[in-house]
Each structure stands twice: as C-alpha cells, then as structure tokens.
Amino acid sequence: MPAHKRPTTSEPKRENKHRLTRRGLLGIGGGLAATAAVGGGALLVMSGGDNADAAPTAFAHPGLLHAHGELNRAKVRVAAKAQPWLSGWDRLTANAHSRSTWKANPQATIVRGGTGQNYGILYHDIHAAYQNALRWKIAGTRANGDAARDILNAWSATLTTLTGNADRFLAAGIYGYQFANAAELMRGYDGFDLARFKKMMLRVFSPMNRQFLATHNDAVITNYWANWDLCNVASIMAIGILCDDRTEFDRAITYMKHGAGNGSLKNATPFVYESEGLAQWQESGRDQGHTMMGMGQMGAICEMAWNQGVDLYGYDDNRFMKAAQYVAKYNLGQSVPFTTYAWRSGTGTGKYNEQTVISDMGRGQVRPVWDILHYHYARRRRLSVPYITAMAERVRAEGGGGDYGPNSGGFDQLGFGTLLYAK
C-alpha cells in the first residue's frame, strides 16, 4: 500500500477540543473555557475531554432531530417563499404521508422477519405522523396537528409487542428513534397523550434496544453490520431525550465513544486516511445502499446529541466527517482507498470473512441523508467538505418516506433535510 494511503487504526489520538456546540452558543452548557471572535460573532468554546461532553442536567425540548431554532427558521423562510426551504416544503406537502386525512392502522403485534411480517403498517404510520407533525410545526395547520396526534395516540393505545427473527432488532431501532422524533414534535399538543406514548416506548422499544447492544442476539460481536448498532443507539438516545431519562441518553453517548460493536464511532470507521481527509466506512465493502443508510443513522445520532450539547460530529478529530467525505466521494464516481476489512460472523468464535475491494453495488443511489451533514460541517462549522456538499446538491431538495421507493429502505430515513437544516 502506498505510504500516502496507509490507514491509521489506533485509538483516537485526541479529542476535537475546539468545537462549536449549540449549548455553548446559548451559554447554558457549562464548562465554558474561552470566548473567541469569529466572523463578527462570539464563538464559545467548550473545554475538552469526556466530562465536557456531558449534557446539562435538563434536556432541551424540542431536542431530537429538530430544535426550536431550525423549526422556526423553516417556518419563517417558507412563509417568505425563500429558497431552498420552499423547495423542501413542496416535497413535504406533495408527499401522501403528510395529508391530514391519513388514518392510523395500529396493531398490537408488529412482526419484522419471518412468518407474518406486517411491519410496513408501522413505518407508514410513523412517517405519516412525522410528516403531519412537521406541517403543523411549520404552517400551523390544525388538521395536520390533529392527524399526527391521532396516529400517535392510536399506536400507544394498541402496540404491545415487536417480534420476528433477528430483524426485529432493526424494527426496534429504526422505528423506535423515528417514533420518538414524531412524538417530540407533538409535545404539548392538545389531546396528545405523551405519558402513554412514553410508556409504550419504554416497554416495547427500549428493552429490545438495550438487549441488542448488550448481547448482539448472542452472536460474535462483529457479526452485525454497523447499521444494526446505529439504529438501536439512535432509539436509545431519542427515547432518553423524549422521556427525560439521563441514564439512557448517557448510555447512547458512551456506546458511540467506547462500544465494542461495529456501530461505535471508531469501529464504524475502521481505517482513517489522514493525508486525504477520508475514513473508510465499515459497510463500504458490502454495498452502497447500506453505506448510505449508515450516513443517515450516524447523522441522526450526531444531530440529536448536538441538540443536547454533545458534539459527536467532531469527535476524534472529525472522524465521522472523514467517513462521510469518503462515502460521498466514491458515490460521486471518484476513486477512494480501500483497506481489506476482516471480521468474524456467527456464534462462538465465529467464521472468518474478509472484503478486499470496495463494493460498487448500488453506487450513486440517492438517499435523503446529505443536507443534514452539509449544513452542519459546511455552514455551522465552516469546514471544507466538497464531496459532502456535492452529494447534497445532487439530492436536493430532499424528500422523505414515500419518495424513495415503496420498500423499507425508502423509509429508513425521516428525510426533509433541505427544509429543516438549510442555513
């Protein structure tokens, strides 16, 4: 391997100590070390180390994928018919899931994997609740707010069980974090039974999320791809914030920094090419569809943590940014380095496997995962991320569930990043 492409696989050498955080900017995060003038404004810098990454005691609400500032910006810009917000809004209002006439179809038992699969019912209703909630938040239309409330109430009154084969853990993760995000938008809405919804999340989703991260379904620790870990971490984090549960939120942060599975920040990006500003993604040798899904899952985790004052985006010298640059560059049709990736699958000591080349399966496909990354790194942080930016421009304006195919992969991301993150 040429010297300039030799990856680094050691433990993180240093924390990204000089980083802008939402809580730091608001001056309520604690541990403020210094203030420096940047572009005529004040940049509040947190002191480094894990202690500085601990979120304040009280959670910010709304504080999952969307904080008050982003929602208000979208509201103001859409009302002014400003671009690119308006193009994002048009994608939302054109989506059938955002119609206020959507009626929930709640089930007591949801099955993903094996006989009797019915999980499509759940994800369609989740995306309908989320999209109607967005229309309520941005345009103030009561019909949409009522629709979102009614969907969430119907499911919290009915759902008791998630089951199936191993894929049940994907359902618990993906739909757990998405459901929590829809509910967070409806917090305080007239008639929304938040207390009952929290009970459903804590009884049905959280135990499965914790079980998977603790046991990995009794498989060898490297058996499951990064996305399995990531969706379950996202669910734990989202439910922790929704339910004001500090223990669960901290559990998610700790796993991202120190977890043994493939979804932790270090293991999801096993090889870093420092001279090129790139990092190989764990699923890159598998296919590009799941690799893109990883950008969406990791991006969601980072954004939710950011909204609570914790910077995972910048952790370990912007390690995730380098991975996103890597994935974007390859899917733009350019070449990237690849180091043989080896792992064990199965149970016990597992079976040895290796991938020697990057996969071109699904290369160049479109998923609504890029604007959240572009607007964070290029606009909030003012960093140069040309490949992320180019991918975002290719996908913009981003839609959501229902816009990217009828199968479950088209509903793995909540989407609408152009509407919600443009700055």
Helices and strands as residue ranges (DSSP letters): G 3-5, H 22-26, E 32-38, E 41-46, G 50-53, H 68-79, H 85-94, G 96-98, E 109-111, H 119-139, H 142-156, E 161-163, H 168-185, H 194-200, I 201-205, H 206-215, G 216-218, H 226-242, H 246-258, H 265-268, E 271-273, G 274-276, E 278-280, H 288-306, H 315-331, E 341-345, E 351-355, H 371-374, I 375-380, H 386-395, G 408-411, H 417-421
